[in-house]
């Protein structure tokens, strides 16, 4: 279970726990700025009222009132900026500690390490509050922009990724629960790469795999793996790229709340764990000279050691086999044709609306012509 105690800590508790020299601890109170703005407004109203009673000209009163409002507005803007800066510092410190308590590192912004299709879907790509550890586990949020000018659209996703014990062919699972008049993925894939799986799996996911790797996909997605994906990841699109699996969903996640942490924890313990077991047994036999699967090699070595053990206390043991050389544990690879998927254009909601608008315009013109 993730340790999320720092998520429940108050801002005052976080500031009290940081070292004395930290910028979070040095955050100055906002009271002075707020009082300055309030005093400026009070003085402006009271002063102009008193001067007006004394017969002072309207021009001077207007100048005085305008100056006071400018001072008050500047104080308000400064108040918002300082408050935002204070909150950002506390949030980053809080998430740093939550990450450290669970063996992760935290980056408040930047580009994630995983190479997902989202990084190539638009411009102004950025990651926000993403977390990673030495084992290759990673999760966080990704945003990007498509279009330009008035037609710009911002897209916000969150992801959970893990490193597999061995590489798998390139595969994508498009979750059907997220699709409305087309896929929500930024990239479409050729339909002839669709792999039909048994049971209800196709009701939850559309699986794409390279044409020569259809049987390999069936080997990877056993009934146990499919059941785990349906039960625990049905709202996620999934990418498998070499030795990395990435679960993707919209919108972005707020890691100041515990729910995204519980979600990532569940994926690591269920769907990802099942897929890792299957990946450890996969080997692409299209690549000549592939190393023996590490899991098979370890099992063979253990069996040989057991066979060399004496059957009775007085019996001489057999010859122990040499331990597998480090070079023989080199990671396997996937043939080039198994690392790519054929793409196609995405017909999403915008395309459907555009075609619908054209159809309505044509029908309207025909009806108008007939009524003349």
C-alpha positions as CSV (number, residue, x, y, z in Angstrom):
1,X,0.0,0.0,0.0
2,X,1.2,3.5,-0.8
3,X,2.0,5.6,2.2
4,X,-0.1,8.8,1.7
5,X,0.1,10.4,5.1
6,X,1.7,13.6,3.8
7,X,-1.3,14.1,1.5
8,X,-3.5,14.6,4.6
9,X,-1.0,17.0,6.3
10,X,-2.0,20.7,6.5
11,X,0.1,23.4,4.9
12,X,1.2,24.5,8.3
13,X,2.4,21.0,9.2
14,X,4.4,20.9,5.9
15,X,6.0,24.3,6.6
16,X,6.8,23.2,10.1
17,X,8.5,20.0,8.9
18,X,10.8,21.6,6.3
19,X,14.4,22.7,7.2
20,X,14.6,26.3,8.5
21,X,16.4,27.6,5.4
22,X,13.9,26.2,2.9
23,X,11.9,28.7,0.7
24,X,8.7,27.0,1.9
25,X,9.6,27.8,5.5
26,X,10.6,31.3,4.6
27,X,7.3,32.1,3.0
28,X,6.2,35.5,4.3
29,X,2.7,36.1,5.5
30,X,0.2,37.6,3.1
31,X,-1.5,39.7,5.8
32,X,0.6,42.8,5.1
33,X,-0.2,43.0,1.4
34,X,-3.9,42.4,2.1
35,X,-4.0,45.1,4.7
36,X,-2.2,47.6,2.4
37,X,-4.8,47.1,-0.3
38,X,-7.7,47.4,2.1
39,X,-6.3,50.5,3.7
40,X,-5.9,52.1,0.3
41,X,-9.6,51.5,-0.5
42,X,-10.8,52.8,2.9
43,X,-8.6,55.9,2.7
44,X,-9.8,56.6,-0.9
45,X,-13.5,56.3,0.0
46,X,-13.3,58.2,3.3
47,X,-10.9,60.8,1.9
48,X,-13.0,61.6,-1.2
49,X,-16.1,61.8,0.9
50,X,-14.5,64.3,3.3
51,X,-13.0,66.4,0.5
52,X,-16.2,66.5,-1.4
53,X,-18.0,67.8,1.7
54,X,-15.3,70.5,2.0
55,X,-16.0,71.6,-1.6
56,X,-12.8,70.3,-3.2
57,X,-13.0,70.2,-7.0
58,X,-14.2,67.0,-8.7
59,X,-11.1,66.7,-10.8
60,X,-8.8,66.3,-7.8
61,X,-11.2,63.9,-6.2
62,X,-11.3,61.8,-9.3
63,X,-7.5,61.7,-9.5
64,X,-7.2,60.7,-5.8
65,X,-9.8,58.0,-6.2
66,X,-8.2,56.6,-9.3
67,X,-4.7,56.5,-7.6
68,X,-6.2,54.7,-4.6
69,X,-7.9,52.1,-6.8
70,X,-4.6,51.5,-8.7
71,X,-2.8,50.9,-5.4
72,X,-5.5,48.5,-4.3
73,X,-5.5,46.6,-7.6
74,X,-1.7,46.2,-7.5
75,X,-1.9,44.9,-3.9
76,X,-4.6,42.4,-5.0
77,X,-2.5,41.2,-7.9
78,X,0.6,40.8,-5.7
79,X,-1.6,39.0,-3.2
80,X,-2.7,36.4,-5.8
81,X,0.9,35.9,-7.1
82,X,2.4,35.4,-3.7
83,X,-0.4,33.1,-2.6
84,X,0.0,31.0,-5.8
85,X,3.7,30.8,-5.2
86,X,3.3,29.8,-1.6
87,X,0.7,27.1,-2.5
88,X,3.0,25.7,-5.3
89,X,5.9,25.4,-3.0
90,X,3.9,23.6,-0.3
91,X,2.4,21.3,-2.9
92,X,5.8,20.4,-4.5
93,X,7.3,19.7,-1.0
94,X,4.3,17.6,0.0
95,X,4.5,15.5,-3.2
96,X,8.3,15.2,-2.8
97,X,7.7,13.5,0.6
98,X,4.9,11.3,-0.6
99,X,7.1,10.1,-3.5
100,X,10.1,9.5,-1.2
101,X,8.0,7.6,1.3
102,X,7.1,5.1,-1.5
103,X,10.4,4.8,-3.2
104,X,9.7,7.3,-6.0
105,X,11.2,10.5,-7.3
106,X,9.0,13.5,-8.1
107,X,9.2,16.1,-10.9
108,X,6.7,18.9,-10.8
109,X,7.1,19.5,-14.5
110,X,9.0,18.5,-17.6
111,X,8.9,15.6,-20.0
112,X,8.3,12.1,-18.8
113,X,10.8,9.3,-19.6
114,X,8.3,7.0,-21.3
115,X,8.1,7.3,-25.1
116,X,4.3,7.3,-25.6
117,X,2.3,8.4,-28.6
118,X,1.1,11.4,-26.6
119,X,4.5,13.0,-26.8
120,X,4.2,13.1,-30.6
121,X,0.5,14.1,-30.8
122,X,0.8,17.9,-30.8
123,X,2.9,20.8,-29.7
124,X,3.6,22.5,-26.3
125,X,3.9,19.0,-24.8
126,X,4.6,19.0,-21.0
127,X,4.4,16.7,-18.1
128,X,3.1,17.7,-14.7
129,X,3.7,16.0,-11.3
130,X,5.2,12.8,-12.6
131,X,6.8,10.1,-10.4
132,X,9.3,7.4,-11.2
133,X,11.5,4.8,-9.5
134,X,14.6,2.8,-10.4
135,X,12.6,-0.2,-11.3
136,X,11.1,1.6,-14.3
137,X,7.7,2.3,-12.8
138,X,6.3,5.7,-13.6
139,X,3.0,7.7,-13.5
140,X,1.9,11.3,-13.9
141,X,0.1,13.7,-16.3
142,X,0.8,14.8,-19.8
143,X,-0.7,17.7,-21.7
144,X,-0.3,18.9,-25.3
145,X,-2.0,21.3,-27.8
146,X,-3.3,20.6,-31.2
147,X,-4.4,23.2,-33.9
148,X,-3.5,26.9,-33.9
149,X,-5.2,30.2,-33.4
150,X,-8.9,30.0,-32.5
151,X,-9.0,26.3,-33.4
152,X,-6.5,25.3,-30.7
153,X,-7.4,22.5,-28.4
154,X,-5.7,21.5,-25.1
155,X,-5.6,17.8,-24.3
156,X,-4.9,16.5,-20.8
157,X,-4.0,12.8,-20.0
158,X,-2.6,10.8,-17.1
159,X,-0.6,7.6,-17.4
160,X,0.8,4.7,-15.5
161,X,3.8,2.9,-17.0
162,X,6.1,0.0,-16.0
163,X,9.1,-1.8,-17.3
164,X,8.6,-5.4,-18.4
165,X,11.1,-8.2,-17.7
166,X,11.4,-8.7,-21.5
167,X,10.3,-6.9,-24.6
168,X,7.0,-7.6,-26.4
169,X,5.8,-6.8,-29.9
170,X,4.4,-3.3,-30.4
171,X,0.7,-3.5,-29.4
172,X,-2.1,-1.0,-28.6
173,X,-5.3,-1.6,-26.8
174,X,-8.0,1.0,-27.5
175,X,-10.5,1.0,-24.6
176,X,-14.0,1.1,-26.0
177,X,-15.4,2.8,-22.9
178,X,-13.7,6.0,-23.9
179,X,-14.8,6.1,-27.5
180,X,-17.6,8.3,-28.7
181,X,-18.0,8.6,-32.5
182,X,-14.4,7.4,-32.8
183,X,-11.3,6.6,-30.8
184,X,-10.1,9.1,-28.2
185,X,-6.5,8.2,-29.1
186,X,-4.5,10.8,-31.0
187,X,-3.5,8.1,-33.5
188,X,-5.5,5.5,-35.4
189,X,-4.4,2.1,-36.5
190,X,-5.0,0.0,-39.7
191,X,-8.0,-2.3,-39.1
192,X,-6.3,-5.3,-40.6
193,X,-4.0,-5.3,-37.5
194,X,-7.0,-5.9,-35.2
195,X,-6.7,-9.1,-33.2
196,X,-9.9,-10.8,-32.2
197,X,-9.7,-12.4,-28.7
198,X,-12.0,-14.8,-27.0
199,X,-14.8,-14.1,-24.5
200,X,-15.9,-10.5,-23.8
201,X,-12.5,-8.9,-24.2
202,X,-13.4,-7.3,-27.6
203,X,-16.3,-5.5,-25.8
204,X,-13.8,-3.7,-23.6
205,X,-10.7,-3.3,-25.8
206,X,-9.7,-3.3,-29.5
207,X,-6.3,-4.9,-29.7
208,X,-3.9,-4.0,-32.5
209,X,-0.7,-6.0,-33.2
210,X,1.6,-6.2,-36.3
211,X,0.3,-8.6,-38.9
212,X,3.1,-11.1,-38.4
213,X,2.5,-11.1,-34.7
214,X,-1.2,-12.0,-34.4
215,X,-0.4,-15.3,-32.8
216,X,2.1,-13.7,-30.5
217,X,-0.6,-11.4,-29.2
218,X,-2.8,-14.4,-28.4
219,X,0.2,-15.9,-26.5
220,X,0.6,-12.8,-24.4
221,X,-3.1,-12.1,-23.7
222,X,-4.1,-15.3,-22.0
223,X,-7.5,-15.5,-20.3
224,X,-5.9,-14.5,-16.9
225,X,-4.3,-11.4,-18.4
226,X,-7.5,-10.5,-20.3
227,X,-9.6,-10.9,-17.1
228,X,-7.2,-8.7,-15.1
229,X,-7.3,-6.0,-17.8
230,X,-11.2,-6.0,-17.9
231,X,-11.5,-5.9,-14.1
232,X,-8.9,-3.3,-13.4
233,X,-8.0,-1.3,-16.5
234,X,-11.1,-1.1,-18.7
235,X,-11.1,2.7,-18.9
236,X,-7.4,2.8,-19.9
237,X,-5.9,2.8,-23.4
238,X,-2.8,0.7,-23.3
239,X,0.5,0.9,-25.3
240,X,3.2,-1.7,-25.3
241,X,6.5,-0.4,-26.7
242,X,9.4,-2.8,-26.5
243,X,9.9,-3.5,-22.7
244,X,7.4,-0.8,-21.5
245,X,3.7,-0.9,-20.9
246,X,1.8,2.4,-20.6
247,X,-1.8,2.9,-19.5
248,X,-3.4,6.1,-20.7
249,X,-6.6,7.9,-19.7
250,X,-8.2,11.3,-19.8
251,X,-8.2,13.8,-18.1
252,X,-5.1,14.6,-16.2
253,X,-4.8,13.5,-12.6
254,X,-4.5,15.6,-9.4
255,X,-1.9,13.9,-7.3
256,X,-2.7,16.1,-4.4
257,X,-5.6,13.7,-3.9
258,X,-5.3,10.0,-3.0
259,X,-7.5,8.6,-5.8
260,X,-4.8,8.7,-8.5
261,X,-2.3,7.0,-6.2
262,X,-4.8,4.2,-5.4
263,X,-5.5,3.9,-9.2
264,X,-1.7,3.5,-10.0
265,X,-1.3,1.1,-7.1
266,X,-4.1,-1.1,-8.3
267,X,-2.7,-1.3,-11.8
268,X,0.8,-2.2,-10.6
269,X,-0.6,-5.0,-8.4
270,X,-3.0,-6.5,-11.0
271,X,-2.9,-5.9,-14.7
272,X,0.8,-4.9,-14.8
273,X,1.8,-7.8,-12.6
274,X,-0.1,-10.3,-14.8
275,X,1.4,-8.8,-18.0
276,X,4.9,-9.0,-16.5
277,X,4.5,-12.7,-15.8
278,X,3.6,-13.3,-19.4
279,X,6.3,-11.1,-20.8
280,X,9.0,-13.1,-18.8
281,X,8.0,-16.2,-20.9
282,X,7.9,-14.5,-24.3
283,X,10.7,-14.7,-26.9
284,X,10.6,-13.6,-30.5
285,X,11.9,-16.6,-32.5
286,X,12.2,-14.4,-35.6
287,X,15.4,-13.0,-34.3
288,X,18.4,-15.4,-34.8
289,X,20.7,-16.0,-31.8
290,X,18.3,-14.8,-29.2
291,X,19.4,-15.5,-25.6
292,X,17.5,-18.2,-23.7
293,X,14.7,-16.9,-21.6
294,X,16.1,-15.9,-18.3
295,X,13.2,-17.7,-16.5
296,X,13.8,-20.9,-18.4
297,X,17.6,-20.7,-17.9
298,X,17.1,-20.2,-14.1
299,X,14.7,-23.1,-14.0
300,X,17.1,-25.4,-15.8
301,X,20.0,-24.4,-13.6
302,X,17.9,-25.0,-10.4
303,X,16.9,-28.5,-11.8
304,X,20.5,-29.3,-12.5
305,X,21.5,-28.3,-9.0
306,X,18.7,-30.5,-7.5
307,X,19.8,-33.4,-9.7
308,X,23.4,-33.1,-8.4
309,X,22.4,-33.3,-4.8
310,X,23.0,-36.6,-3.0
311,X,20.0,-38.9,-2.6
312,X,21.0,-40.0,0.9
313,X,23.3,-38.5,3.6
314,X,26.2,-40.9,2.8
315,X,26.1,-40.6,-1.0
316,X,28.6,-38.5,-2.9
317,X,27.1,-35.4,-4.5
318,X,27.2,-35.1,-8.3
319,X,29.1,-32.4,-10.2
320,X,27.4,-29.0,-9.8
321,X,26.8,-27.2,-13.1
322,X,28.5,-23.9,-13.8
323,X,26.3,-20.9,-13.0
324,X,25.0,-19.2,-16.1
325,X,27.4,-16.6,-17.4
326,X,26.4,-13.0,-17.1
327,X,26.6,-12.6,-20.9
328,X,23.9,-15.3,-21.4
329,X,21.4,-13.1,-19.5
330,X,21.5,-10.4,-22.3
331,X,18.0,-9.0,-22.9
332,X,16.2,-10.4,-25.9
333,X,15.0,-8.2,-28.7
334,X,12.0,-7.9,-31.1
335,X,12.4,-8.2,-34.9
336,X,12.0,-4.8,-36.7
337,X,8.6,-5.8,-38.2
338,X,7.3,-6.4,-34.7
339,X,8.1,-2.9,-33.5
340,X,5.8,-1.0,-35.7
341,X,2.0,-0.6,-36.3
342,X,0.5,0.8,-39.4
343,X,-1.4,4.0,-38.7
344,X,-4.4,5.6,-40.3
345,X,-6.2,8.9,-39.9
346,X,-8.4,9.4,-36.9
347,X,-12.1,10.1,-37.5
348,X,-13.2,11.7,-34.3
349,X,-16.0,13.9,-33.2
350,X,-14.8,16.9,-35.2
351,X,-14.8,15.0,-38.5
352,X,-18.3,13.6,-37.8
353,X,-19.7,17.0,-36.9
354,X,-18.2,18.5,-40.1
355,X,-19.7,15.8,-42.3
356,X,-23.0,16.1,-40.5
357,X,-23.0,19.9,-41.1
358,X,-22.3,19.3,-44.8
359,X,-25.2,16.8,-45.0
360,X,-27.6,19.1,-43.3
361,X,-26.6,22.0,-45.6
362,X,-27.2,19.8,-48.7
363,X,-30.6,18.7,-47.3
364,X,-31.6,22.2,-46.5
365,X,-30.7,23.4,-50.0
366,X,-32.8,20.7,-51.6
367,X,-35.8,21.4,-49.4
368,X,-35.5,25.1,-50.1
369,X,-35.4,24.4,-53.8
370,X,-38.4,22.1,-53.7
371,X,-40.5,24.7,-51.8
372,X,-40.0,27.4,-54.4
